[in-house]
Amino acid sequence: MAVLRTLLVSLVLLAAGLGILAAATDGFRAYTTETARRIRVREHPPLVPPLPLQTAAGGRTSFGELRGRWLLVDFIYTRCMSYCSVQGSEFARLQGSLAEPLATGQVALLSVSFDPTHDDPVALADYQRQHGDHGAGWIAARPVDQADLTALMHAFGVVAVPDGWGGFVHNAAIAVVDPAGRLVAVLDWNDARAAARYVTQRLTP
């Protein structure tokens, strides 16, 4: 009888544990926060707020003005020597592989700084130049105020924490925003080919 009671208790605990695990992993599909974010975006694409940005050229644009085209978006800070350095080179590479849809305005590349105090238009232009900017289709920009930065980072699921040395520890990805302004996919930060393939497969012939 004691053995049976122990077995029943164990089964109840196992079932409870499986239920908690299923809830925490989105039905056993996600075992990391990043994976959960990607699934959530894919299944319930959020609308990106149409917030203003100051560009490397010193002008203004906004996520609202950029609607009507596919956007490949990354978040960077120009002093970064790790992810952002590679991301800059990946975006310069995308300028080549997406040359035609960039030229016709079907696609745009957008690098947004989460360090706007340091990353003024001069710093943003230097960042693009250092990574091989071809001069077409790639916009580097910064939010115009802290409230807009906070809203954008929340919308895209970007986390950046000061590292105590003047830089940041942050997550990295290539985010895809569709022509309606919805965040529809989060792709690997170092796979420009996958990003190019994603948008070209969805362009109207």
C-alpha positions in Angstrom: 0.0 0.0 0.0 2.8 2.4 0.9 4.5 1.6 -2.4 1.3 2.3 -4.3 0.9 5.6 -2.5 4.5 6.6 -3.2 4.0 5.7 -6.9 0.8 7.8 -7.1 2.4 10.8 -5.5 5.4 10.5 -7.9 3.0 10.4 -10.8 1.2 13.5 -9.6 4.4 15.4 -9.1 5.6 14.3 -12.6 2.4 15.5 -14.2 2.6 18.8 -12.4 6.3 19.2 -13.4 5.4 18.4 -17.0 2.6 21.0 -16.9 4.9 23.7 -15.6 7.6 22.8 -18.1 5.1 22.9 -21.0 3.9 26.4 -19.9 7.4 27.7 -19.4 8.6 26.4 -22.8 5.6 27.3 -24.9 4.3 23.8 -25.3 7.8 22.3 -25.2 8.8 24.4 -28.2 11.1 26.9 -26.6 13.9 26.2 -24.1 15.5 29.7 -24.1 14.1 33.2 -23.8 15.3 34.0 -27.3 13.5 31.0 -28.9 10.3 32.0 -27.1 10.6 35.5 -28.4 11.0 34.2 -32.0 8.0 31.9 -31.7 5.9 34.7 -30.2 6.8 37.2 -33.0 6.2 34.6 -35.7 2.7 33.7 -34.4 1.6 37.1 -33.1 3.5 39.8 -35.1 3.4 43.1 -33.1 3.1 46.5 -34.9 6.2 48.5 -34.6 5.5 52.0 -33.3 5.9 54.7 -36.1 8.6 56.5 -34.0 11.0 59.1 -35.5 14.7 58.6 -36.0 17.7 60.9 -36.8 19.8 59.4 -39.6 23.6 59.4 -40.2 23.0 62.1 -42.8 21.5 64.3 -40.1 18.0 64.2 -41.5 14.9 62.5 -40.1 12.9 59.4 -40.9 10.6 57.2 -38.9 9.3 53.7 -38.8 6.0 55.2 -40.1 7.7 56.7 -43.2 9.5 53.4 -43.9 6.3 51.4 -44.1 5.5 50.0 -47.5 8.8 48.1 -47.8 10.4 45.2 -46.1 12.9 46.3 -43.4 15.8 44.3 -42.0 16.6 45.9 -38.7 19.5 45.5 -36.2 20.3 47.3 -33.0 23.9 48.4 -32.5 26.2 50.8 -30.7 29.1 52.1 -32.8 31.8 51.4 -30.2 31.0 47.7 -30.0 33.8 45.4 -30.9 31.9 42.2 -30.9 28.4 41.6 -32.4 28.0 45.1 -33.9 31.3 44.8 -35.7 30.1 41.7 -37.5 26.6 43.0 -38.0 27.9 46.0 -39.8 29.8 43.8 -42.2 26.7 41.6 -42.7 24.6 44.7 -43.6 27.2 45.8 -46.1 27.1 42.3 -47.6 23.3 42.6 -47.8 23.6 45.7 -49.8 25.2 43.5 -52.5 22.8 40.6 -52.3 19.7 42.7 -52.2 20.9 45.4 -54.6 17.9 45.3 -56.9 15.1 45.4 -54.2 17.0 48.1 -52.3 17.3 50.2 -55.4 13.6 49.9 -56.2 12.5 50.7 -52.6 11.1 47.3 -51.9 13.6 46.6 -49.1 15.6 48.8 -46.7 18.3 48.0 -44.2 18.1 49.9 -40.9 20.7 49.9 -38.1 19.3 51.6 -34.9 21.7 52.7 -32.1 20.7 52.1 -28.6 23.4 54.5 -27.4 22.1 57.7 -28.9 24.0 60.0 -26.5 27.3 58.8 -28.1 26.1 57.8 -31.5 25.5 61.1 -33.2 25.2 61.3 -37.0 29.0 61.6 -37.4 29.6 58.4 -35.4 26.8 56.6 -37.3 28.3 57.6 -40.6 31.7 56.5 -39.5 30.3 53.1 -38.5 28.8 52.6 -41.9 31.9 53.7 -43.7 34.2 51.4 -41.6 32.1 48.4 -42.4 32.0 48.9 -46.2 28.7 50.8 -46.8 28.0 50.8 -50.5 25.9 54.0 -50.3 22.5 52.6 -51.1 19.6 51.2 -49.1 21.3 51.1 -45.6 20.1 53.6 -43.1 21.9 54.1 -39.7 19.9 56.1 -37.2 19.2 56.9 -33.6 16.0 57.5 -31.7 15.3 61.2 -31.0 14.7 60.8 -27.2 15.0 58.3 -24.4 11.3 57.5 -24.4 11.3 56.5 -28.0 14.4 54.4 -27.5 12.7 52.5 -24.6 9.6 51.9 -26.7 11.6 50.6 -29.7 13.7 48.3 -27.5 10.6 46.9 -25.9 8.9 46.4 -29.3 11.9 44.5 -30.7 12.8 42.6 -27.5 16.3 44.2 -27.4 18.2 44.1 -24.1 21.3 46.2 -23.5 23.0 46.4 -20.1 26.0 48.6 -19.3 29.0 46.4 -18.8 30.8 48.8 -16.4 33.5 49.6 -19.0 31.6 52.1 -21.1 30.0 49.5 -23.4 27.0 47.2 -23.3 26.2 43.5 -23.0 23.3 43.0 -25.4 21.4 40.5 -27.5 21.7 40.6 -31.2 19.5 39.6 -34.2 18.3 40.7 -37.6 14.6 41.6 -37.2 12.3 41.6 -40.1 9.5 44.2 -40.4 6.9 43.7 -43.1 5.5 46.4 -45.3 2.5 46.8 -43.0 5.0 47.7 -40.2 4.7 44.5 -38.2 7.7 42.7 -36.7 7.2 39.3 -38.3 10.5 37.4 -37.7 13.7 37.5 -35.7 16.7 35.9 -37.5 20.2 35.0 -36.5 22.4 38.1 -36.3 25.3 36.6 -38.3 23.3 35.0 -41.1 22.8 37.6 -43.8 22.0 35.0 -46.4 19.1 33.7 -44.4 17.8 37.3 -44.0 18.1 38.0 -47.7 16.4 34.7 -48.6 13.5 35.5 -46.2 12.6 38.8 -47.8 13.3 37.9 -51.4 10.9 34.9 -51.1 8.2 37.3 -50.1 8.7 40.1 -52.6 5.9 40.7 -55.1 7.1 39.6 -58.6 
